[in-house]
Amino acid sequence: MIYPLQRLILTFTLFISPITFCQNIFVDQSLKQSISLYDLEAPLQLWLDFLISENDISGSKYWNIGEVNRYSDSTYFQLHDLDYFNIGDKVKTLQYGTTVLSITQHDSLYKITSKFQVNYNDSISITPFIFHVYAKKEESSGALKLFNPYPINLDLNMTSQKVGFITYVYPTNHKFNKRLARKQSRLLKQVAKDFAFELSNYQFVFSQDKSSFFELRGYDFHFENIGLDVPSGKADVKNGIVYSHGCNEFYPHELIHLFLNPKYPNAHSWFIEGFATYFGQSRGQSLEWHLQKLKNYLNMYPEIDLNTLLNLGNMDYISGYKYVLGGFFIQIAYEQGGSEKVKQLLNSGSSDEDFYLALESVLGIKQSSLNEYIREYFN
């Protein structure tokens, strides 16, 4: 779903034309006045040289060789959200308008903070990110190089503890709740047993709130960090890592994605999210909680047409139809025929046509009767 802010951003994107990039790289005046005093010329020049590179590949020579080798000479810069216009090149994106705000030093480590801002016209500008990277001497060469913020922030601010097959990474000032961690492990083991999933060793990184979640990744401000702070998470399925905030040790929804998605790569997204919600909650709340909310919502808005439910987005910032109704269909299948019937939904295909056909063939619900069926269920 494209949210209103994203629509605004996409609209602006269409009107931003190619420009001479280097003229849009700035150094804040307050930093300029402190460069000589604190001997910051070297890290500043390193970062500026990177920013005025032709592209990500040419900028790789300013980055540490360890991360370039680990990823590639075009993907080493791991602040993925900085590819704001989806052009596939972060250096070129930052050249639309970046101001270096500050450089702070801790021993031999420099933290470089910058603002990415695009001026749409004289009265409207977009500031999607304030972000930071690090500079320090590379062990292999002894030269000053740039580093991604996330691994360094982990070392500076986080600690870890392993419970079963999950390594929990959490703030050093947090008192770890092993009871919740064990509860999560038991739940995931039961789901894996019922559906014959193979569990692996996973990493579960959690922070207290959304702001600390973004700061850990290198964003001092992120355009998504606006509004009410609610529990949330992201699953890095490829690397077996979950990032979450707001629920501490217990956020099974995203962990379920780590073993669900690889086994059912062609499942419809509503069944995938529904499965994770039914067995692992959503936004820290059970499916039952969301269904009660949906019931009240549908009673308030009788004009909502559930026969075309795939066109629906979110009820609000907490409950989305994909999660709630997806979980509802998984619940019906599980109550009717256990794990085998749920597997039929997951194996039914990824297209919208496949989705509606599966509801009819597996659950006996025709698309034309969805609105009546769901509303009657709640009343």
TAZI-V262132 format. One record per residue. N is the residue number from 1. RES is the residue in one small letter. SS is DSSP state (2 for helix, 1 for strand, 0 for the rest). D_LAST is the distance of its C-alpha to the last C-alpha in Angstrom with 2 decimals. Layout:
N,RES,SS,D_LAST
N,RES,SS,D_LAST
This chain:
1,m,0,28.93
2,i,0,31.70
3,y,0,31.02
4,p,2,32.74
5,l,2,35.62
6,q,2,36.23
7,r,2,36.33
8,l,2,38.93
9,i,2,40.90
10,l,2,40.89
11,t,2,42.06
12,f,2,44.90
13,t,2,45.81
14,l,2,46.61
15,f,2,49.19
16,i,0,51.00
17,s,0,54.17
18,p,0,56.58
19,i,0,58.95
20,t,0,61.84
21,f,2,59.87
22,c,2,62.48
23,q,2,62.77
24,n,2,59.20
25,i,1,59.86
26,f,1,60.74
27,v,1,61.76
28,d,0,60.71
29,q,2,63.74
30,s,2,63.11
31,l,2,63.24
32,k,2,66.38
33,q,0,68.14
34,s,0,67.48
35,i,0,68.28
36,s,0,71.94
37,l,0,71.53
38,y,0,69.17
39,d,0,70.62
40,l,0,67.47
41,e,2,69.21
42,a,2,68.61
43,p,2,64.81
44,l,2,64.34
45,q,2,66.57
46,l,2,64.83
47,w,2,61.42
48,l,2,62.89
49,d,2,64.63
50,f,2,61.34
51,l,2,59.54
52,i,0,62.25
53,s,0,62.31
54,e,0,61.90
55,n,0,58.65
56,d,2,56.94
57,i,2,59.46
58,s,2,62.47
59,g,2,60.91
60,s,2,60.63
61,k,2,64.27
62,y,2,63.25
63,w,1,60.58
64,n,0,61.29
65,i,2,62.18
66,g,2,59.88
67,e,2,56.66
68,v,2,58.19
69,n,2,59.01
70,r,2,55.66
71,y,0,53.66
72,s,0,55.98
73,d,0,58.20
74,s,0,55.35
75,t,0,52.34
76,y,0,53.99
77,f,0,52.51
78,q,0,49.11
79,l,0,47.46
80,h,2,45.44
81,d,2,43.52
82,l,2,46.90
83,d,0,46.81
84,y,0,44.95
85,f,0,45.68
86,n,0,45.23
87,i,0,48.89
88,g,0,49.45
89,d,0,52.14
90,k,2,51.70
91,v,2,55.31
92,k,2,55.11
93,t,2,51.83
94,l,2,53.35
95,q,0,56.31
96,y,0,54.22
97,g,0,54.60
98,t,1,55.06
99,t,1,56.71
100,v,1,58.00
101,l,1,57.15
102,s,1,58.62
103,i,1,60.28
104,t,1,60.32
105,q,1,62.39
106,h,1,61.92
107,d,0,65.01
108,s,0,65.36
109,l,1,61.76
110,y,1,60.98
111,k,1,57.50
112,i,1,57.37
113,t,1,54.62
114,s,1,54.03
115,k,1,51.84
116,f,1,50.60
117,q,1,50.39
118,v,1,50.46
119,n,1,51.64
120,y,0,49.92
121,n,0,52.16
122,d,0,54.01
123,s,0,50.90
124,i,0,48.23
125,s,1,48.44
126,i,1,46.10
127,t,1,46.52
128,p,1,44.11
129,f,1,45.97
130,i,1,48.50
131,f,1,49.46
132,h,1,52.23
133,v,1,54.33
134,y,1,57.16
135,a,1,60.83
136,k,1,63.17
137,k,1,66.13
138,e,0,65.38
139,e,0,66.94
140,s,0,68.28
141,s,0,70.03
142,g,0,70.38
143,a,0,69.21
144,l,1,66.60
145,k,1,63.38
146,l,1,59.77
147,f,1,56.90
148,n,0,53.10
149,p,2,51.53
150,y,2,48.88
151,p,2,51.25
152,i,2,53.46
153,n,2,50.63
154,l,2,49.43
155,d,2,52.94
156,l,2,53.27
157,n,2,49.94
158,m,1,48.13
159,t,1,48.74
160,s,1,47.24
161,q,1,46.43
162,k,1,45.48
163,v,1,42.99
164,g,0,42.80
165,f,0,42.44
166,i,1,41.27
167,t,1,43.77
168,y,1,42.27
169,v,1,43.96
170,y,1,43.34
171,p,1,45.16
172,t,0,48.32
173,n,0,47.30
174,h,0,44.01
175,k,0,43.99
176,f,0,42.60
177,n,0,39.83
178,k,2,40.64
179,r,2,37.87
180,l,2,35.20
181,a,2,37.27
182,r,2,37.45
183,k,2,33.71
184,q,2,33.24
185,s,2,35.88
186,r,2,34.32
187,l,2,30.91
188,l,2,32.61
189,k,2,34.86
190,q,2,32.02
191,v,2,30.27
192,a,2,33.70
193,k,2,34.39
194,d,2,31.20
195,f,2,31.76
196,a,0,35.57
197,f,0,35.93
198,e,0,39.37
199,l,0,39.44
200,s,0,42.26
201,n,0,43.58
202,y,1,41.50
203,q,1,42.09
204,f,1,39.47
205,v,1,40.58
206,f,1,38.72
207,s,1,39.53
208,q,0,38.37
209,d,0,36.95
210,k,2,36.83
211,s,2,40.31
212,s,2,41.99
213,f,2,40.18
214,f,2,41.73
215,e,2,45.07
216,l,2,45.38
217,r,2,45.13
218,g,0,47.69
219,y,1,45.75
220,d,1,46.73
221,f,1,44.41
222,h,1,41.78
223,f,0,39.90
224,e,0,36.60
225,n,0,37.30
226,i,0,35.97
227,g,0,33.11
228,l,0,31.16
229,d,0,32.16
230,v,0,29.27
231,p,0,29.68
232,s,1,30.50
233,g,1,32.65
234,k,1,34.44
235,a,1,35.53
236,d,1,39.02
237,v,0,38.54
238,k,0,42.13
239,n,0,43.68
240,g,0,41.16
241,i,1,40.49
242,v,1,37.42
243,y,1,37.72
244,s,1,35.20
245,h,1,35.05
246,g,0,33.06
247,c,0,32.11
248,n,0,35.60
249,e,0,36.01
250,f,0,32.41
251,y,0,30.84
252,p,2,30.19
253,h,2,28.19
254,e,2,31.43
255,l,2,33.50
256,i,2,31.25
257,h,2,32.13
258,l,2,35.78
259,f,2,35.55
260,l,2,32.48
261,n,2,33.71
262,p,2,37.20
263,k,2,36.04
264,y,0,33.57
265,p,0,35.30
266,n,0,33.88
267,a,0,30.20
268,h,0,27.83
269,s,2,27.29
270,w,2,23.47
271,f,2,23.90
272,i,2,26.66
273,e,2,24.80
274,g,2,21.64
275,f,2,23.90
276,a,2,25.58
277,t,2,22.37
278,y,2,20.79
279,f,2,24.14
280,g,2,25.67
281,q,0,23.27
282,s,1,23.50
283,r,0,25.29
284,g,0,25.72
285,q,1,22.05
286,s,0,20.07
287,l,2,17.42
288,e,2,14.95
289,w,2,16.06
290,h,2,15.65
291,l,2,12.13
292,q,2,11.11
293,k,2,13.23
294,l,2,11.77
295,k,2,8.24
296,n,2,10.31
297,y,2,12.55
298,l,2,10.46
299,n,2,9.29
300,m,2,13.04
301,y,0,14.22
302,p,0,12.66
303,e,0,16.04
304,i,0,15.71
305,d,0,16.36
306,l,2,15.11
307,n,2,17.41
308,t,2,20.18
309,l,2,18.62
310,l,2,22.08
311,n,2,23.25
312,l,0,21.03
313,g,0,22.78
314,n,1,21.56
315,m,0,19.09
316,d,0,22.02
317,y,0,24.97
318,i,0,23.02
319,s,0,20.02
320,g,1,20.63
321,y,2,18.38
322,k,2,20.95
323,y,2,20.60
324,v,2,16.88
325,l,2,15.76
326,g,2,19.07
327,g,2,18.34
328,f,2,14.93
329,f,2,16.95
330,i,2,19.68
331,q,2,17.44
332,i,2,16.25
333,a,2,19.93
334,y,2,21.22
335,e,2,19.06
336,q,2,20.06
337,g,2,23.68
338,g,2,24.76
339,s,2,27.08
340,e,2,28.46
341,k,2,25.29
342,v,2,24.76
343,k,2,28.39
344,q,2,27.77
345,l,2,25.45
346,l,2,28.07
347,n,0,30.81
348,s,0,29.26
349,g,0,31.04
350,s,0,30.80
351,s,0,30.43
352,d,2,27.33
353,e,2,28.09
354,d,2,28.24
355,f,2,24.83
356,y,2,23.09
357,l,2,25.32
358,a,2,24.41
359,l,2,20.66
360,e,2,21.64
361,s,2,24.52
362,v,2,23.25
363,l,2,19.48
364,g,0,19.49
365,i,0,17.32
366,k,0,19.27
367,q,2,19.47
368,s,2,18.95
369,s,2,15.50
370,l,2,14.24
371,n,2,12.43
372,e,2,10.56
373,y,2,10.10
374,i,2,8.87
375,r,2,6.38
376,e,2,5.05
377,y,2,5.58
378,f,2,3.79
379,n,0,0.00
